[in-house]
Amino acid sequence: NKERLLHYGDTKGEYDLRLAITHYVSEHRGVICEPEQIVVGAGVQSLLNILCSLIKTSSPVVFTGVDFVKGRVVFRDRGFKTIFYGNLTNDLSDFEKISPKIIYTSPSHTTPWGDVMPIKTRLSLLSYAKSHGCLIIED
C-alpha cells in the first residue's frame, strides 16, 4: 500500500512483520503469542533502554553469559544491579537468594565456542520465570 509508505510506521514495528514473527515462533519454538506482544526495534540497546524505563530499578538482572557487555552497561547505567551467573544448571536454587526480575540469556550460544543450553535447563528457567513473575530476555 503506497499510502503506508508516506507515514511513520507503528512504534512497535510493522504489524505484518510482527504477525510473521508470531507464526515463526509458534512453528519453530512452540511459543504462542500475539503481534501486540512483540516489539521490533532498530537495535537491542535501544530496546533495552525502553524496557528499563518500564521496570523498577531495584530489580536485579541476571546475565547467563559474559558476551553481552553492552547490555550489562545499559542496565547498570539505568541503576539496575547486574549479576553474572555463569554456572547455570537445572537447579536454580541460587536464584532464590538473588531474586532476579529479569534474566538475560542466549540459550543457543552460551559460550564463544558455540555451546547451547540443554533443554532441561531452558525448561527450568521458564518454570522459575513463571512461578516468580520474572521476565526472560532471549538474545
Phi and psi in radians as a Rosetta constraint file:
Dihedral C 1 N 2 CA 2 C 2 CIRCULARHARMONIC -1.103 0.35
Dihedral N 2 CA 2 C 2 N 3 CIRCULARHARMONIC -0.588 0.35
Dihedral C 2 N 3 CA 3 C 3 CIRCULARHARMONIC -1.053 0.35
Dihedral N 3 CA 3 C 3 N 4 CIRCULARHARMONIC -0.660 0.35
Dihedral C 3 N 4 CA 4 C 4 CIRCULARHARMONIC -1.097 0.35
Dihedral N 4 CA 4 C 4 N 5 CIRCULARHARMONIC -0.530 0.35
Dihedral C 4 N 5 CA 5 C 5 CIRCULARHARMONIC -1.189 0.35
Dihedral N 5 CA 5 C 5 N 6 CIRCULARHARMONIC -0.362 0.35
Dihedral C 5 N 6 CA 6 C 6 CIRCULARHARMONIC -1.594 0.35
Dihedral N 6 CA 6 C 6 N 7 CIRCULARHARMONIC -0.003 0.35
Dihedral C 6 N 7 CA 7 C 7 CIRCULARHARMONIC -2.097 0.35
Dihedral N 7 CA 7 C 7 N 8 CIRCULARHARMONIC 2.792 0.35
Dihedral C 7 N 8 CA 8 C 8 CIRCULARHARMONIC -1.129 0.35
Dihedral N 8 CA 8 C 8 N 9 CIRCULARHARMONIC 2.566 0.35
Dihedral C 8 N 9 CA 9 C 9 CIRCULARHARMONIC -1.342 0.35
Dihedral N 9 CA 9 C 9 N 10 CIRCULARHARMONIC 3.003 0.35
Dihedral C 9 N 10 CA 10 C 10 CIRCULARHARMONIC -1.084 0.35
Dihedral N 10 CA 10 C 10 N 11 CIRCULARHARMONIC 2.390 0.35
Dihedral C 10 N 11 CA 11 C 11 CIRCULARHARMONIC -1.143 0.35
Dihedral N 11 CA 11 C 11 N 12 CIRCULARHARMONIC -0.359 0.35
Dihedral C 11 N 12 CA 12 C 12 CIRCULARHARMONIC -1.529 0.35
Dihedral N 12 CA 12 C 12 N 13 CIRCULARHARMONIC -0.082 0.35
Dihedral C 12 N 13 CA 13 C 13 CIRCULARHARMONIC 1.913 0.35
Dihedral N 13 CA 13 C 13 N 14 CIRCULARHARMONIC 2.760 0.35
Dihedral C 13 N 14 CA 14 C 14 CIRCULARHARMONIC -1.036 0.35
Dihedral N 14 CA 14 C 14 N 15 CIRCULARHARMONIC 2.327 0.35
Dihedral C 14 N 15 CA 15 C 15 CIRCULARHARMONIC -1.015 0.35
Dihedral N 15 CA 15 C 15 N 16 CIRCULARHARMONIC -0.775 0.35
Dihedral C 15 N 16 CA 16 C 16 CIRCULARHARMONIC -1.048 0.35
Dihedral N 16 CA 16 C 16 N 17 CIRCULARHARMONIC -0.663 0.35
Dihedral C 16 N 17 CA 17 C 17 CIRCULARHARMONIC -1.164 0.35
Dihedral N 17 CA 17 C 17 N 18 CIRCULARHARMONIC -0.790 0.35
Dihedral C 17 N 18 CA 18 C 18 CIRCULARHARMONIC -1.109 0.35
Dihedral N 18 CA 18 C 18 N 19 CIRCULARHARMONIC -0.624 0.35
Dihedral C 18 N 19 CA 19 C 19 CIRCULARHARMONIC -1.132 0.35
Dihedral N 19 CA 19 C 19 N 20 CIRCULARHARMONIC -0.757 0.35
Dihedral C 19 N 20 CA 20 C 20 CIRCULARHARMONIC -1.090 0.35
Dihedral N 20 CA 20 C 20 N 21 CIRCULARHARMONIC -0.658 0.35
Dihedral C 20 N 21 CA 21 C 21 CIRCULARHARMONIC -1.131 0.35
Dihedral N 21 CA 21 C 21 N 22 CIRCULARHARMONIC -0.693 0.35
Dihedral C 21 N 22 CA 22 C 22 CIRCULARHARMONIC -1.064 0.35
Dihedral N 22 CA 22 C 22 N 23 CIRCULARHARMONIC -0.706 0.35
Dihedral C 22 N 23 CA 23 C 23 CIRCULARHARMONIC -1.149 0.35
Dihedral N 23 CA 23 C 23 N 24 CIRCULARHARMONIC -0.730 0.35
Dihedral C 23 N 24 CA 24 C 24 CIRCULARHARMONIC -1.107 0.35
Dihedral N 24 CA 24 C 24 N 25 CIRCULARHARMONIC -0.885 0.35
Dihedral C 24 N 25 CA 25 C 25 CIRCULARHARMONIC -1.192 0.35
Dihedral N 25 CA 25 C 25 N 26 CIRCULARHARMONIC -0.485 0.35
Dihedral C 25 N 26 CA 26 C 26 CIRCULARHARMONIC -1.193 0.35
Dihedral N 26 CA 26 C 26 N 27 CIRCULARHARMONIC -0.824 0.35
Dihedral C 26 N 27 CA 27 C 27 CIRCULARHARMONIC -1.248 0.35
Dihedral N 27 CA 27 C 27 N 28 CIRCULARHARMONIC -0.723 0.35
Dihedral C 27 N 28 CA 28 C 28 CIRCULARHARMONIC -1.733 0.35
Dihedral N 28 CA 28 C 28 N 29 CIRCULARHARMONIC -0.344 0.35
Dihedral C 28 N 29 CA 29 C 29 CIRCULARHARMONIC -2.141 0.35
Dihedral N 29 CA 29 C 29 N 30 CIRCULARHARMONIC -0.163 0.35
Dihedral C 29 N 30 CA 30 C 30 CIRCULARHARMONIC 1.260 0.35
Dihedral N 30 CA 30 C 30 N 31 CIRCULARHARMONIC 0.367 0.35
Dihedral C 30 N 31 CA 31 C 31 CIRCULARHARMONIC -1.699 0.35
Dihedral N 31 CA 31 C 31 N 32 CIRCULARHARMONIC 2.157 0.35
Dihedral C 31 N 32 CA 32 C 32 CIRCULARHARMONIC -1.759 0.35
Dihedral N 32 CA 32 C 32 N 33 CIRCULARHARMONIC 2.091 0.35
Dihedral C 32 N 33 CA 33 C 33 CIRCULARHARMONIC -2.645 0.35
Dihedral N 33 CA 33 C 33 N 34 CIRCULARHARMONIC 3.008 0.35
Dihedral C 33 N 34 CA 34 C 34 CIRCULARHARMONIC -1.922 0.35
Dihedral N 34 CA 34 C 34 N 35 CIRCULARHARMONIC 2.699 0.35
Dihedral C 34 N 35 CA 35 C 35 CIRCULARHARMONIC -0.971 0.35
Dihedral N 35 CA 35 C 35 N 36 CIRCULARHARMONIC -0.529 0.35
Dihedral C 35 N 36 CA 36 C 36 CIRCULARHARMONIC -1.173 0.35
Dihedral N 36 CA 36 C 36 N 37 CIRCULARHARMONIC -0.293 0.35
Dihedral C 36 N 37 CA 37 C 37 CIRCULARHARMONIC -1.616 0.35
Dihedral N 37 CA 37 C 37 N 38 CIRCULARHARMONIC 0.002 0.35
Dihedral C 37 N 38 CA 38 C 38 CIRCULARHARMONIC -1.959 0.35
Dihedral N 38 CA 38 C 38 N 39 CIRCULARHARMONIC 2.368 0.35
Dihedral C 38 N 39 CA 39 C 39 CIRCULARHARMONIC -2.139 0.35
Dihedral N 39 CA 39 C 39 N 40 CIRCULARHARMONIC 2.225 0.35
Dihedral C 39 N 40 CA 40 C 40 CIRCULARHARMONIC -1.943 0.35
Dihedral N 40 CA 40 C 40 N 41 CIRCULARHARMONIC 2.293 0.35
Dihedral C 40 N 41 CA 41 C 41 CIRCULARHARMONIC -2.348 0.35
Dihedral N 41 CA 41 C 41 N 42 CIRCULARHARMONIC 3.114 0.35
Dihedral C 41 N 42 CA 42 C 42 CIRCULARHARMONIC -1.338 0.35
Dihedral N 42 CA 42 C 42 N 43 CIRCULARHARMONIC -0.278 0.35
Dihedral C 42 N 43 CA 43 C 43 CIRCULARHARMONIC -3.089 0.35
Dihedral N 43 CA 43 C 43 N 44 CIRCULARHARMONIC 2.723 0.35
Dihedral C 43 N 44 CA 44 C 44 CIRCULARHARMONIC -1.156 0.35
Dihedral N 44 CA 44 C 44 N 45 CIRCULARHARMONIC -0.605 0.35
Dihedral C 44 N 45 CA 45 C 45 CIRCULARHARMONIC -1.142 0.35
Dihedral N 45 CA 45 C 45 N 46 CIRCULARHARMONIC -0.739 0.35
Dihedral C 45 N 46 CA 46 C 46 CIRCULARHARMONIC -1.164 0.35
Dihedral N 46 CA 46 C 46 N 47 CIRCULARHARMONIC -0.645 0.35
Dihedral C 46 N 47 CA 47 C 47 CIRCULARHARMONIC -1.177 0.35
Dihedral N 47 CA 47 C 47 N 48 CIRCULARHARMONIC -0.667 0.35
Dihedral C 47 N 48 CA 48 C 48 CIRCULARHARMONIC -1.129 0.35
Dihedral N 48 CA 48 C 48 N 49 CIRCULARHARMONIC -0.651 0.35
Dihedral C 48 N 49 CA 49 C 49 CIRCULARHARMONIC -1.083 0.35
Dihedral N 49 CA 49 C 49 N 50 CIRCULARHARMONIC -0.713 0.35
Dihedral C 49 N 50 CA 50 C 50 CIRCULARHARMONIC -1.112 0.35
Dihedral N 50 CA 50 C 50 N 51 CIRCULARHARMONIC -0.799 0.35
Dihedral C 50 N 51 CA 51 C 51 CIRCULARHARMONIC -1.029 0.35
Dihedral N 51 CA 51 C 51 N 52 CIRCULARHARMONIC -0.746 0.35
Dihedral C 51 N 52 CA 52 C 52 CIRCULARHARMONIC -1.030 0.35
Dihedral N 52 CA 52 C 52 N 53 CIRCULARHARMONIC -0.605 0.35
Dihedral C 52 N 53 CA 53 C 53 CIRCULARHARMONIC -1.267 0.35
Dihedral N 53 CA 53 C 53 N 54 CIRCULARHARMONIC -0.237 0.35
Dihedral C 53 N 54 CA 54 C 54 CIRCULARHARMONIC -1.711 0.35
Dihedral N 54 CA 54 C 54 N 55 CIRCULARHARMONIC -0.165 0.35
Dihedral C 54 N 55 CA 55 C 55 CIRCULARHARMONIC -2.102 0.35
Dihedral N 55 CA 55 C 55 N 56 CIRCULARHARMONIC 2.533 0.35
Dihedral C 55 N 56 CA 56 C 56 CIRCULARHARMONIC -1.102 0.35
Dihedral N 56 CA 56 C 56 N 57 CIRCULARHARMONIC 2.367 0.35
Dihedral C 56 N 57 CA 57 C 57 CIRCULARHARMONIC -1.226 0.35
Dihedral N 57 CA 57 C 57 N 58 CIRCULARHARMONIC -0.191 0.35
Dihedral C 57 N 58 CA 58 C 58 CIRCULARHARMONIC -1.377 0.35
Dihedral N 58 CA 58 C 58 N 59 CIRCULARHARMONIC -0.096 0.35
Dihedral C 58 N 59 CA 59 C 59 CIRCULARHARMONIC -1.326 0.35
Dihedral N 59 CA 59 C 59 N 60 CIRCULARHARMONIC 2.171 0.35
Dihedral C 59 N 60 CA 60 C 60 CIRCULARHARMONIC -1.235 0.35
Dihedral N 60 CA 60 C 60 N 61 CIRCULARHARMONIC 2.538 0.35
Dihedral C 60 N 61 CA 61 C 61 CIRCULARHARMONIC -2.053 0.35
Dihedral N 61 CA 61 C 61 N 62 CIRCULARHARMONIC 2.150 0.35
Dihedral C 61 N 62 CA 62 C 62 CIRCULARHARMONIC -1.757 0.35
Dihedral N 62 CA 62 C 62 N 63 CIRCULARHARMONIC 2.284 0.35
Dihedral C 62 N 63 CA 63 C 63 CIRCULARHARMONIC -1.890 0.35
Dihedral N 63 CA 63 C 63 N 64 CIRCULARHARMONIC 2.212 0.35
Dihedral C 63 N 64 CA 64 C 64 CIRCULARHARMONIC -1.580 0.35
Dihedral N 64 CA 64 C 64 N 65 CIRCULARHARMONIC -0.065 0.35
Dihedral C 64 N 65 CA 65 C 65 CIRCULARHARMONIC -2.363 0.35
Dihedral N 65 CA 65 C 65 N 66 CIRCULARHARMONIC 2.779 0.35
Dihedral C 65 N 66 CA 66 C 66 CIRCULARHARMONIC -1.618 0.35
Dihedral N 66 CA 66 C 66 N 67 CIRCULARHARMONIC -0.202 0.35
Dihedral C 66 N 67 CA 67 C 67 CIRCULARHARMONIC -1.219 0.35
Dihedral N 67 CA 67 C 67 N 68 CIRCULARHARMONIC -0.612 0.35
Dihedral C 67 N 68 CA 68 C 68 CIRCULARHARMONIC -1.556 0.35
Dihedral N 68 CA 68 C 68 N 69 CIRCULARHARMONIC 1.247 0.35
Dihedral C 68 N 69 CA 69 C 69 CIRCULARHARMONIC -1.121 0.35
Dihedral N 69 CA 69 C 69 N 70 CIRCULARHARMONIC -0.744 0.35
Dihedral C 69 N 70 CA 70 C 70 CIRCULARHARMONIC -1.082 0.35
Dihedral N 70 CA 70 C 70 N 71 CIRCULARHARMONIC -0.609 0.35
Dihedral C 70 N 71 CA 71 C 71 CIRCULARHARMONIC -1.138 0.35
Dihedral N 71 CA 71 C 71 N 72 CIRCULARHARMONIC -0.746 0.35
Dihedral C 71 N 72 CA 72 C 72 CIRCULARHARMONIC -1.096 0.35
Dihedral N 72 CA 72 C 72 N 73 CIRCULARHARMONIC -0.667 0.35
Dihedral C 72 N 73 CA 73 C 73 CIRCULARHARMONIC -1.124 0.35
Dihedral N 73 CA 73 C 73 N 74 CIRCULARHARMONIC -0.739 0.35
Dihedral C 73 N 74 CA 74 C 74 CIRCULARHARMONIC -1.014 0.35
Dihedral N 74 CA 74 C 74 N 75 CIRCULARHARMONIC -0.867 0.35
Dihedral C 74 N 75 CA 75 C 75 CIRCULARHARMONIC -1.132 0.35
Dihedral N 75 CA 75 C 75 N 76 CIRCULARHARMONIC -0.756 0.35
Dihedral C 75 N 76 CA 76 C 76 CIRCULARHARMONIC -1.109 0.35
Dihedral N 76 CA 76 C 76 N 77 CIRCULARHARMONIC -0.754 0.35
Dihedral C 76 N 77 CA 77 C 77 CIRCULARHARMONIC -1.100 0.35
Dihedral N 77 CA 77 C 77 N 78 CIRCULARHARMONIC -0.442 0.35
Dihedral C 77 N 78 CA 78 C 78 CIRCULARHARMONIC -1.629 0.35
Dihedral N 78 CA 78 C 78 N 79 CIRCULARHARMONIC 0.145 0.35
Dihedral C 78 N 79 CA 79 C 79 CIRCULARHARMONIC 1.621 0.35
Dihedral N 79 CA 79 C 79 N 80 CIRCULARHARMONIC 0.172 0.35
Dihedral C 79 N 80 CA 80 C 80 CIRCULARHARMONIC -1.508 0.35
Dihedral N 80 CA 80 C 80 N 81 CIRCULARHARMONIC 2.592 0.35
Dihedral C 80 N 81 CA 81 C 81 CIRCULARHARMONIC -1.477 0.35
Dihedral N 81 CA 81 C 81 N 82 CIRCULARHARMONIC 2.135 0.35
Dihedral C 81 N 82 CA 82 C 82 CIRCULARHARMONIC -1.854 0.35
Dihedral N 82 CA 82 C 82 N 83 CIRCULARHARMONIC 2.393 0.35
Dihedral C 82 N 83 CA 83 C 83 CIRCULARHARMONIC -2.248 0.35
Dihedral N 83 CA 83 C 83 N 84 CIRCULARHARMONIC 2.238 0.35
Dihedral C 83 N 84 CA 84 C 84 CIRCULARHARMONIC -1.558 0.35
Dihedral N 84 CA 84 C 84 N 85 CIRCULARHARMONIC 2.193 0.35
Dihedral C 84 N 85 CA 85 C 85 CIRCULARHARMONIC -2.201 0.35
Dihedral N 85 CA 85 C 85 N 86 CIRCULARHARMONIC 1.523 0.35
Dihedral C 85 N 86 CA 86 C 86 CIRCULARHARMONIC -1.505 0.35
Dihedral N 86 CA 86 C 86 N 87 CIRCULARHARMONIC -0.296 0.35
Dihedral C 86 N 87 CA 87 C 87 CIRCULARHARMONIC -1.728 0.35
Dihedral N 87 CA 87 C 87 N 88 CIRCULARHARMONIC 1.039 0.35
Dihedral C 87 N 88 CA 88 C 88 CIRCULARHARMONIC -1.380 0.35
Dihedral N 88 CA 88 C 88 N 89 CIRCULARHARMONIC 2.141 0.35
Dihedral C 88 N 89 CA 89 C 89 CIRCULARHARMONIC -2.255 0.35
Dihedral N 89 CA 89 C 89 N 90 CIRCULARHARMONIC -3.017 0.35
Dihedral C 89 N 90 CA 90 C 90 CIRCULARHARMONIC -1.192 0.35
Dihedral N 90 CA 90 C 90 N 91 CIRCULARHARMONIC -0.453 0.35
Dihedral C 90 N 91 CA 91 C 91 CIRCULARHARMONIC -1.543 0.35
Dihedral N 91 CA 91 C 91 N 92 CIRCULARHARMONIC 1.864 0.35
Dihedral C 91 N 92 CA 92 C 92 CIRCULARHARMONIC -1.797 0.35
Dihedral N 92 CA 92 C 92 N 93 CIRCULARHARMONIC 0.513 0.35
Dihedral C 92 N 93 CA 93 C 93 CIRCULARHARMONIC -1.080 0.35
Dihedral N 93 CA 93 C 93 N 94 CIRCULARHARMONIC -0.524 0.35
Dihedral C 93 N 94 CA 94 C 94 CIRCULARHARMONIC -1.120 0.35
Dihedral N 94 CA 94 C 94 N 95 CIRCULARHARMONIC -0.455 0.35
Dihedral C 94 N 95 CA 95 C 95 CIRCULARHARMONIC -1.093 0.35
Dihedral N 95 CA 95 C 95 N 96 CIRCULARHARMONIC -0.477 0.35
Dihedral C 95 N 96 CA 96 C 96 CIRCULARHARMONIC -1.053 0.35
Dihedral N 96 CA 96 C 96 N 97 CIRCULARHARMONIC -0.647 0.35
Dihedral C 96 N 97 CA 97 C 97 CIRCULARHARMONIC -1.281 0.35
Dihedral N 97 CA 97 C 97 N 98 CIRCULARHARMONIC -0.685 0.35
Dihedral C 97 N 98 CA 98 C 98 CIRCULARHARMONIC -1.335 0.35
Dihedral N 98 CA 98 C 98 N 99 CIRCULARHARMONIC -0.688 0.35
Dihedral C 98 N 99 CA 99 C 99 CIRCULARHARMONIC 0.928 0.35
Dihedral N 99 CA 99 C 99 N 100 CIRCULARHARMONIC 0.986 0.35
Dihedral C 99 N 100 CA 100 C 100 CIRCULARHARMONIC -1.221 0.35
Dihedral N 100 CA 100 C 100 N 101 CIRCULARHARMONIC 2.592 0.35
Dihedral C 100 N 101 CA 101 C 101 CIRCULARHARMONIC -1.795 0.35
Dihedral N 101 CA 101 C 101 N 102 CIRCULARHARMONIC -0.267 0.35
Dihedral C 101 N 102 CA 102 C 102 CIRCULARHARMONIC -2.369 0.35
Dihedral N 102 CA 102 C 102 N 103 CIRCULARHARMONIC 2.342 0.35
Dihedral C 102 N 103 CA 103 C 103 CIRCULARHARMONIC -2.124 0.35
Dihedral N 103 CA 103 C 103 N 104 CIRCULARHARMONIC 2.113 0.35
Dihedral C 103 N 104 CA 104 C 104 CIRCULARHARMONIC -1.819 0.35
Dihedral N 104 CA 104 C 104 N 105 CIRCULARHARMONIC 2.075 0.35
Dihedral C 104 N 105 CA 105 C 105 CIRCULARHARMONIC -2.442 0.35
Dihedral N 105 CA 105 C 105 N 106 CIRCULARHARMONIC 2.716 0.35
Dihedral C 105 N 106 CA 106 C 106 CIRCULARHARMONIC -2.213 0.35
Dihedral N 106 CA 106 C 106 N 107 CIRCULARHARMONIC 1.341 0.35
Dihedral C 106 N 107 CA 107 C 107 CIRCULARHARMONIC -1.120 0.35
Dihedral N 107 CA 107 C 107 N 108 CIRCULARHARMONIC -0.417 0.35
Dihedral C 107 N 108 CA 108 C 108 CIRCULARHARMONIC -1.557 0.35
Dihedral N 108 CA 108 C 108 N 109 CIRCULARHARMONIC -0.043 0.35
Dihedral C 108 N 109 CA 109 C 109 CIRCULARHARMONIC -2.749 0.35
Dihedral N 109 CA 109 C 109 N 110 CIRCULARHARMONIC 1.285 0.35
Dihedral C 109 N 110 CA 110 C 110 CIRCULARHARMONIC -1.423 0.35
Dihedral N 110 CA 110 C 110 N 111 CIRCULARHARMONIC -0.285 0.35
Dihedral C 110 N 111 CA 111 C 111 CIRCULARHARMONIC -2.434 0.35
Dihedral N 111 CA 111 C 111 N 112 CIRCULARHARMONIC 2.868 0.35
Dihedral C 111 N 112 CA 112 C 112 CIRCULARHARMONIC -1.060 0.35
Dihedral N 112 CA 112 C 112 N 113 CIRCULARHARMONIC -0.272 0.35
Dihedral C 112 N 113 CA 113 C 113 CIRCULARHARMONIC -1.598 0.35
Dihedral N 113 CA 113 C 113 N 114 CIRCULARHARMONIC 0.059 0.35
Dihedral C 113 N 114 CA 114 C 114 CIRCULARHARMONIC 1.517 0.35
Dihedral N 114 CA 114 C 114 N 115 CIRCULARHARMONIC 0.284 0.35
Dihedral C 114 N 115 CA 115 C 115 CIRCULARHARMONIC -1.103 0.35
Dihedral N 115 CA 115 C 115 N 116 CIRCULARHARMONIC 2.603 0.35
Dihedral C 115 N 116 CA 116 C 116 CIRCULARHARMONIC -2.003 0.35
Dihedral N 116 CA 116 C 116 N 117 CIRCULARHARMONIC 2.652 0.35
Dihedral C 116 N 117 CA 117 C 117 CIRCULARHARMONIC -1.326 0.35
Dihedral N 117 CA 117 C 117 N 118 CIRCULARHARMONIC 2.267 0.35
Dihedral C 117 N 118 CA 118 C 118 CIRCULARHARMONIC -1.045 0.35
Dihedral N 118 CA 118 C 118 N 119 CIRCULARHARMONIC 2.574 0.35
Dihedral C 118 N 119 CA 119 C 119 CIRCULARHARMONIC -1.022 0.35
Dihedral N 119 CA 119 C 119 N 120 CIRCULARHARMONIC -0.613 0.35
Dihedral C 119 N 120 CA 120 C 120 CIRCULARHARMONIC -1.105 0.35
Dihedral N 120 CA 120 C 120 N 121 CIRCULARHARMONIC -0.687 0.35
Dihedral C 120 N 121 CA 121 C 121 CIRCULARHARMONIC -1.199 0.35
Dihedral N 121 CA 121 C 121 N 122 CIRCULARHARMONIC -0.703 0.35
Dihedral C 121 N 122 CA 122 C 122 CIRCULARHARMONIC -1.040 0.35
Dihedral N 122 CA 122 C 122 N 123 CIRCULARHARMONIC -0.776 0.35
Dihedral C 122 N 123 CA 123 C 123 CIRCULARHARMONIC -1.148 0.35
Dihedral N 123 CA 123 C 123 N 124 CIRCULARHARMONIC -0.626 0.35
Dihedral C 123 N 124 CA 124 C 124 CIRCULARHARMONIC -1.108 0.35
Dihedral N 124 CA 124 C 124 N 125 CIRCULARHARMONIC -0.719 0.35
Dihedral C 124 N 125 CA 125 C 125 CIRCULARHARMONIC -1.071 0.35
Dihedral N 125 CA 125 C 125 N 126 CIRCULARHARMONIC -0.816 0.35
Dihedral C 125 N 126 CA 126 C 126 CIRCULARHARMONIC -1.071 0.35
Dihedral N 126 CA 126 C 126 N 127 CIRCULARHARMONIC -0.733 0.35
Dihedral C 126 N 127 CA 127 C 127 CIRCULARHARMONIC -1.108 0.35
Dihedral N 127 CA 127 C 127 N 128 CIRCULARHARMONIC -0.775 0.35
Dihedral C 127 N 128 CA 128 C 128 CIRCULARHARMONIC -1.056 0.35
Dihedral N 128 CA 128 C 128 N 129 CIRCULARHARMONIC -0.830 0.35
Dihedral C 128 N 129 CA 129 C 129 CIRCULARHARMONIC -1.055 0.35
Dihedral N 129 CA 129 C 129 N 130 CIRCULARHARMONIC -0.754 0.35
Dihedral C 129 N 130 CA 130 C 130 CIRCULARHARMONIC -1.137 0.35
Dihedral N 130 CA 130 C 130 N 131 CIRCULARHARMONIC -0.758 0.35
Dihedral C 130 N 131 CA 131 C 131 CIRCULARHARMONIC -1.364 0.35
Dihedral N 131 CA 131 C 131 N 132 CIRCULARHARMONIC -0.295 0.35
Dihedral C 131 N 132 CA 132 C 132 CIRCULARHARMONIC -2.030 0.35
Dihedral N 132 CA 132 C 132 N 133 CIRCULARHARMONIC 0.148 0.35
Dihedral C 132 N 133 CA 133 C 133 CIRCULARHARMONIC 1.090 0.35
Dihedral N 133 CA 133 C 133 N 134 CIRCULARHARMONIC 0.709 0.35
Dihedral C 133 N 134 CA 134 C 134 CIRCULARHARMONIC -1.786 0.35
Dihedral N 134 CA 134 C 134 N 135 CIRCULARHARMONIC 2.494 0.35
Dihedral C 134 N 135 CA 135 C 135 CIRCULARHARMONIC -1.626 0.35
Dihedral N 135 CA 135 C 135 N 136 CIRCULARHARMONIC 2.313 0.35
Dihedral C 135 N 136 CA 136 C 136 CIRCULARHARMONIC -1.894 0.35
Dihedral N 136 CA 136 C 136 N 137 CIRCULARHARMONIC 2.229 0.35
Dihedral C 136 N 137 CA 137 C 137 CIRCULARHARMONIC -1.864 0.35
Dihedral N 137 CA 137 C 137 N 138 CIRCULARHARMONIC 2.036 0.35
Dihedral C 137 N 138 CA 138 C 138 CIRCULARHARMONIC -1.756 0.35
Dihedral N 138 CA 138 C 138 N 139 CIRCULARHARMONIC 2.137 0.35
